[in-house]
Amino acid sequence: MCGVIGYIGEKPCVELIFKGLKCLEYRGYDSSGIAVLEEGAISVIKSEGKLDKLAPLLSALPHNATLGMGHTRWATHGAPTKVNAHPHKERGVAVIHNGILENYQELKIELLEKGVRFQTDTDTEVFVHLLNQELDTVPDLRKALLNLIQKL
């Protein structure tokens, strides 16, 4: 179980996302994180443990961002550490996820054989790498996601 929140709008979103995560903290005490997009750049903060450990890091995010997402984690794959906290970011993609990718081990082996290097022990990082590979050949995000769903 995890808590997931997203925001797209006109208002600055960092505090809004953090307040939303506070409401969802019961869904995961292991770690938390926030990613925001501003002027084409994704900024991410993450922390292990309860959400209060993330609060001092909020100032590192661009406070004018109006698009973002947050996550509280209850660890299923990978230890409850900062590195395993969501969001996972690789190149121009950041992903959060609630659930289990049942075939992630087979997919991870395929990626490792292609030379992909992993930073975490989570199943979600497999998704991030697969999405980036799909976007390399299909630059339309919607189509890339639909293609990727077939593999998961």
C-alpha distance (Angstrom), angle and dihedral (degrees) to the residues before:
residue distance angle dihedral
M1 . . .
C2 3.81 . .
G3 3.77 137.7 .
V4 3.81 117.9 -119.7
I5 3.79 128.9 -174.6
G6 3.79 132.6 170.7
Y7 3.77 135.7 -177.7
I8 3.79 135.1 -166.2
G9 3.77 116.0 172.0
E10 3.76 147.8 96.0
K11 3.80 99.2 -74.9
P12 3.80 125.2 82.9
C13 3.80 104.6 -92.7
V14 3.82 109.7 -160.4
E15 3.81 97.4 88.3
L16 3.79 91.6 36.9
I17 3.81 91.4 54.9
F18 3.79 92.3 45.7
K19 3.82 91.5 51.1
G20 3.81 89.0 48.8
L21 3.79 90.2 51.8
K22 3.81 89.6 52.1
C23 3.81 87.3 59.2
L24 3.82 89.9 49.9
E25 3.79 99.1 41.4
Y26 3.81 91.9 106.4
R27 3.82 86.1 68.0
G28 3.80 92.4 64.8
Y29 3.79 135.7 5.0
D30 3.82 99.2 172.1
S31 3.80 99.0 84.8
S32 3.78 143.9 -29.7
G33 3.77 141.5 -155.2
I34 3.78 146.5 175.8
A35 3.81 131.5 -150.1
V36 3.80 123.5 -168.7
L37 3.77 132.9 -177.3
E38 3.79 121.0 -140.5
E39 3.80 126.3 165.1
G40 3.80 91.6 -13.6
A41 3.82 95.3 -53.0
I42 3.80 124.8 111.7
S43 3.80 116.6 -143.3
V44 3.81 120.7 -167.3
I45 3.79 134.9 -169.3
K46 3.80 124.0 -176.0
S47 3.77 138.2 176.5
E48 3.77 137.6 -179.5
G49 3.76 120.1 -126.6
K50 3.77 129.0 23.2
L51 3.78 122.7 -6.6
D52 3.81 93.3 -102.4
K53 3.82 87.5 74.3
L54 3.81 89.4 61.1
A55 3.81 94.8 52.5
P56 3.84 97.0 79.2
L57 3.81 89.6 53.6
L58 3.82 95.6 58.1
S59 3.80 91.9 91.3
A60 3.82 89.0 65.3
L61 3.81 90.3 67.5
P62 3.82 122.6 82.8
H63 3.77 103.2 -100.4
N64 3.81 95.0 -152.9
A65 3.82 92.9 62.2
T66 3.80 112.5 123.4
L67 3.82 98.1 -173.1
G68 3.77 124.7 61.0
M69 3.76 150.7 123.3
G70 3.77 137.8 -142.0
H71 3.78 137.9 -159.9
T72 3.79 139.6 -164.2
R73 3.79 112.3 -162.5
W74 3.72 135.8 -143.7
A75 3.81 99.6 -172.6
T76 3.80 118.4 -120.3
H77 3.84 101.4 154.6
G78 3.77 118.0 27.2
A79 3.77 129.3 14.8
P80 3.82 120.4 -69.5
T81 3.83 95.1 -95.8
K82 3.79 135.6 134.7
V83 3.80 92.2 -107.5
N84 3.82 91.2 53.5
A85 3.82 92.7 47.2
H86 3.80 117.6 110.0
P87 3.00 141.6 -86.0
H88 3.79 97.8 68.9
K89 3.79 112.9 -161.1
E90 3.77 128.4 -165.0
R91 3.78 122.3 165.9
G92 3.82 107.8 -40.0
V93 3.80 96.9 -18.2
A94 3.80 131.0 88.3
V95 3.79 120.7 -176.0
I96 3.78 137.0 -171.7
H97 3.76 122.6 -178.6
N98 3.77 142.6 -177.5
G99 3.76 114.3 -152.9
I100 3.77 140.6 31.0
L101 3.80 128.5 -68.1
E102 3.80 97.6 -141.3
N103 3.82 95.5 -161.4
Y104 3.80 97.3 41.2
Q105 3.82 94.2 116.8
E106 3.80 93.4 58.6
L107 3.80 90.9 44.3
K108 3.80 91.4 48.0
I109 3.80 91.2 53.0
E110 3.82 89.7 52.6
L111 3.81 90.4 50.3
L112 3.80 92.9 47.1
E113 3.81 89.4 52.0
K114 3.82 87.4 54.9
G115 3.80 90.4 53.6
V116 3.79 99.4 -102.2
R117 3.79 112.8 155.8
F118 3.77 119.2 -144.4
Q119 3.79 125.4 -147.0
T120 3.82 98.0 -173.3
D121 3.79 141.7 37.5
T122 3.80 94.5 -126.7
D123 3.77 130.7 115.3
T124 3.81 88.8 -135.0
E125 3.79 93.2 67.6
V126 3.81 87.9 61.0
F127 3.80 87.4 59.0
V128 3.82 92.1 51.1
H129 3.81 93.0 52.5
L130 3.80 93.1 44.7
L131 3.80 91.0 49.7
N132 3.79 91.8 51.5
Q133 3.80 90.6 49.6
E134 3.79 90.3 50.1
L135 3.81 91.2 48.6
D136 3.82 89.3 53.2
T137 3.81 88.8 64.8
V138 3.82 101.8 25.4
P139 3.82 108.7 37.3
D140 3.82 93.2 -171.7
L141 3.82 107.6 95.2
R142 3.79 95.3 -151.1
K143 3.81 92.9 51.1
A144 3.80 91.7 43.5
L145 3.82 90.6 53.0
L146 3.80 92.6 47.7
N147 3.81 90.0 50.8
L148 3.79 91.5 47.2
I149 3.79 93.6 50.6
Q150 3.79 87.8 63.3
K151 3.83 89.4 61.4
L152 3.78 96.5 47.7
